[in-house]
Amino acid sequence: MVKKKKPPKNTDNSWKEYLELLRQWIHTFESLQRINTELQIKYLELMGKALSDSKNINMISQLVENWQKLTSQFWQEQLMYKR
């Protein structure tokens, strides 16, 4: 009968750290999914209101302009952060 060797304690600690980081990653990913869904719902609500009335053409233009500015700003910040 072959006895199983216990893994070194260092491996146990590494495994625990890995699992904790994985749990944190899953939590963050799920949060991003929820926020993304909420963002899409709000965007669709605003666009629906804007498109329902031809007087809201300025609102549509403002939404598109704001969206472009925010996404551009976000990606610029991401690029600066990575440097």
C-alpha positions in Angstrom: 0.0 0.0 0.0 1.4 3.4 -1.1 1.1 6.2 1.4 0.0 9.5 0.1 2.3 12.3 1.0 0.8 15.5 2.4 1.5 18.5 0.2 3.9 21.0 1.7 2.2 23.7 3.8 3.5 26.3 1.4 1.4 24.7 -1.3 -1.6 24.8 1.0 -1.2 28.5 1.6 -0.8 29.2 -2.1 -3.9 27.2 -2.9 -5.9 29.2 -0.2 -4.6 32.5 -1.6 -5.5 31.4 -5.1 -9.1 30.5 -4.0 -9.5 33.7 -2.2 -8.4 35.7 -5.2 -10.7 33.7 -7.4 -13.6 34.4 -5.1 -12.8 38.1 -5.3 -12.6 38.0 -9.1 -15.9 36.2 -9.3 -17.5 38.9 -7.0 -16.0 41.7 -9.1 -17.1 40.1 -12.4 -20.7 39.6 -11.1 -20.8 43.2 -10.0 -19.7 44.4 -13.4 -22.3 42.3 -15.0 -25.0 43.8 -12.8 -23.8 47.3 -13.4 -23.6 46.7 -17.1 -27.2 45.5 -17.2 -28.4 48.5 -15.2 -26.5 50.8 -17.5 -28.0 49.3 -20.6 -31.5 49.5 -19.1 -31.1 53.2 -18.3 -29.6 53.9 -21.7 -32.6 52.2 -23.4 -35.0 54.1 -21.2 -33.4 57.4 -22.1 -33.2 56.6 -25.8 -36.8 55.4 -25.8 -38.0 58.7 -24.3 -35.9 60.7 -26.6 -37.1 58.8 -29.7 -40.8 58.9 -28.7 -40.9 62.7 -29.3 -39.3 64.4 -32.3 -38.8 67.5 -30.0 -36.2 65.5 -28.2 -33.6 65.4 -31.0 -31.4 67.6 -28.8 -31.6 65.0 -26.1 -30.5 62.3 -28.4 -27.6 64.4 -29.6 -26.6 65.1 -26.0 -26.8 61.4 -25.1 -24.6 60.4 -28.0 -22.1 63.2 -27.3 -21.9 62.4 -23.6 -21.5 58.7 -24.3 -18.6 59.4 -26.7 -16.9 61.8 -24.2 -17.2 59.4 -21.3 -15.9 56.3 -23.3 -13.1 58.3 -24.7 -12.1 59.6 -21.3 -12.4 56.1 -19.8 -10.0 54.6 -22.3 -7.5 57.5 -22.0 -7.4 56.9 -18.3 -6.9 53.2 -18.8 -4.0 53.8 -21.1 -2.4 56.2 -18.7 -2.9 53.8 -15.8 -1.1 51.0 -17.7 2.0 53.1 -18.3 
